[in-house]
Amino acid sequence: FLCIEPVDMRWGMDRLSAYLQGMAQPPCNGAVYAFTNRHRSRLKLLAWDGNGVWLALRRLHQGAFRWPAAGDIVHLVNQQEWLALADGIEWQRLRAKLPDHWHA
């Protein structure tokens, strides 16, 4: 799930989990939640693996992550869309197959 509204990248797993609960999203349901800052240059992932919580951060040195427009609280993406988003590609317009060097 992509959390649409930007968050403070100083937030850790406890604050992000509380934020999700405030949106009626259970943080320990096996889904991966993606958060971004307002410049869309950083991306945090929060995931529960059944044993504990994972928190990962990716920072772009140039450009920005393509993010859905405001409106929904969270946005569900499939694997192909996620791979494109993580590479900075305009994933909302995916129609062609993934490049051969990507293994989805």
C-alpha positions as CSV (number, residue, x, y, z in Angstrom):
1,F,0.0,0.0,0.0
2,L,1.2,3.5,-0.7
3,C,0.3,6.0,2.0
4,I,-0.6,9.1,0.0
5,E,0.1,11.9,2.5
6,P,3.8,12.7,3.1
7,V,5.2,11.9,6.5
8,D,8.2,13.1,8.5
9,M,11.1,10.9,7.6
10,R,12.3,11.1,11.2
11,W,9.4,8.8,12.2
12,G,10.4,5.3,13.2
13,M,8.4,2.1,13.1
14,D,6.4,2.9,16.3
15,R,5.2,6.3,15.0
16,L,4.5,4.9,11.5
17,S,2.5,2.0,13.0
18,A,0.5,4.4,15.1
19,Y,-0.1,6.6,12.0
20,L,-1.5,3.5,10.2
21,Q,-3.7,2.6,13.1
22,G,-5.1,6.1,13.1
23,M,-6.2,5.5,9.4
24,A,-7.8,2.1,10.3
25,Q,-5.0,0.2,8.6
26,P,-3.6,-2.7,10.6
27,P,0.2,-2.5,10.4
28,C,0.6,-6.2,11.2
29,N,-1.5,-7.7,8.5
30,G,1.3,-8.8,6.2
31,A,1.1,-5.9,3.8
32,V,4.0,-3.6,3.0
33,Y,3.3,0.1,3.6
34,A,5.2,2.8,1.7
35,F,5.6,6.3,2.9
36,T,7.3,9.3,1.3
37,N,8.4,12.8,2.3
38,R,6.8,15.9,0.8
39,H,9.7,16.3,-1.7
40,R,9.1,12.6,-2.8
41,S,12.9,12.1,-2.6
42,R,12.8,9.5,0.2
43,L,10.7,6.4,0.6
44,K,10.2,4.3,3.8
45,L,8.8,0.8,3.8
46,L,7.1,-0.7,6.9
47,A,6.3,-4.4,6.9
48,W,5.4,-7.1,9.4
49,D,6.9,-10.5,8.5
50,G,5.1,-12.5,11.2
51,N,8.1,-12.3,13.6
52,G,8.8,-8.6,13.8
53,V,8.7,-5.3,12.0
54,W,11.0,-4.3,9.1
55,L,11.7,-0.6,8.3
56,A,13.6,0.3,5.2
57,L,14.6,3.6,3.7
58,R,15.5,4.5,0.1
59,R,16.8,8.0,-0.9
60,L,17.1,9.3,-4.4
61,H,20.0,11.5,-5.2
62,Q,18.2,13.0,-8.2
63,G,14.5,13.2,-9.1
64,A,11.5,12.1,-7.2
65,F,9.3,9.1,-6.7
66,R,6.1,9.2,-8.8
67,W,3.3,9.2,-6.2
68,P,-0.5,9.2,-6.6
69,A,-2.3,12.5,-6.3
70,A,-4.0,13.3,-3.0
71,G,-7.5,11.9,-2.5
72,D,-7.3,8.4,-1.1
73,I,-5.6,7.6,2.2
74,V,-3.8,4.6,0.8
75,H,-3.3,3.2,-2.7
76,L,-2.9,-0.4,-3.5
77,V,-0.2,-1.3,-6.2
78,N,0.6,-4.6,-7.8
79,Q,4.1,-6.0,-8.1
80,Q,4.8,-4.6,-11.6
81,E,3.7,-1.1,-10.5
82,W,5.8,-1.3,-7.3
83,L,9.0,-2.3,-9.3
84,A,8.5,0.7,-11.6
85,L,7.8,3.1,-8.7
86,A,10.9,2.0,-6.9
87,D,13.0,2.7,-10.1
88,G,11.4,6.1,-10.5
89,I,9.4,5.2,-13.6
90,E,6.0,6.7,-14.1
91,W,4.2,3.5,-13.0
92,Q,0.7,4.9,-13.3
93,R,0.9,4.6,-17.1
94,L,2.4,1.1,-17.4
95,R,1.0,-0.7,-20.4
96,A,4.0,-2.5,-21.9
97,K,5.9,-5.4,-20.4
98,L,8.7,-4.8,-18.0
99,P,12.2,-4.5,-19.4
100,D,14.1,-7.8,-19.7
101,H,16.6,-7.0,-16.9
102,W,13.7,-6.8,-14.4
103,H,12.5,-10.0,-12.9
104,A,9.0,-9.7,-11.4
